[in-house]
Amino acid sequence: MLANENNALDLVGQCGENDTPLLLIRSENLPNAFYDLHTGLAGSALLKFSNYRIIVAAVVNPKLANAGKFWDFALETNRGREFHVCLDDETAMQWLLRDELIQFSGG
């Protein structure tokens, strides 16, 4: 569960232990506070991931993602290359592996 900044650091540590910069977070691991931008949880977690160069795809709960300003936040972050909000695992995996697929195909 990504309930606080320390959880984000734990995930960074797990990425380091597994020698990967890629992280997939599923909706069941995102508390309601993540979607409420006033809590600062999403911003602080993303800052930790960014500082450690972890590339994250989050599969979100569509009902929670459409509430408040979260979806605007998601649209903005999806323009970048470090964090991407997705509605399903398949899209998230494709986004995470995009660079490796390009390298593998010689593109």
N, C-alpha and C positions, 0 to 999 in steps of 0.2 A: 504494500500500500504506500502510495506517495502522499503521506499525510503532512510532511514537514521538510524543511531543508536538510535535516540529517538523513532522512530517507533518500533524498536525491544524492547526497554524498555516498550513501551505501551503494546505490546503483552505479555511481561512477566507479567505486571500488570494485564492484562485481565485473564491470566492463574491463577494468585493468587486469583483474585476475584471469579473465577469459581472453585477454589480448584482442579485444574488439572495440572499435569506436561506435558500434551500432547498437541501438537500444529500441526495443518495441515495448510500449506500455499499453496494456489493454484496459478497457473501460472499468472493469471490476477492480482495478488497482488505482483508480482515480476517484478520490472522495468528492463529495459535492463542493467542498471548499475550493477545489481546483478550478471549477467552472465559475466561481464567484470571484471576479477579478479584484474586488475590494479586499479580499483576504491577503492578496499578495503571493499566495502559494504558487500559482502558475509562473509568475514572473521570477520569483526567487529560484524555483527549480530550474527554469530554463537558463537562468544566469549561471547556475552551477554547471549545468551540462555544457553550456557554451564555453565557460572558462577552461573546462577540461577537454574540450573538442570532442564531445560525445554527440553523435547525430541521432536524433530521437524522432520516432514516429509514434504518435498516440492515437489509438483507436478509441474514439469517444462515444459516449451515450448521446444519440441525436437529440433526445428530449432535453437533456441538460445543456448540451452545446448550443441549442437555439434560444436558451433563456438569457436575458441580460445582454451584456456586451461581449460575451465569450466568442460568439461566431464572428464578429468583426475582428477580434483579436486573432482568431484562427485564420481568417482570410489574409490578414496582414503577415502572419508568421509563415504561411504557406508559400509566400513569395520568395522566402529565403531558402537556404540549403542546410540549415541546422535542425530545424524542428518542423514537423509536418503533422497536421491534424487530418485523420482519415476516419471514415465511417465503417470500414471493414478491414479484417486482417490481410486479405489479398492485396488491397491497394497499399496498405502500409508496407508490406514486404516488398512490393514492386518499387515503391519509392525508396526504401532503405537500400535496396540492392541495385539501384539504377546505375551508379558509377561502375560497380563491378561487372554488371552486364555489358556496359559499353566497353570496358577494358577487355573482357573475355571475347567479345565479338570483333575486337580489333578496331573499334570506332573511336 
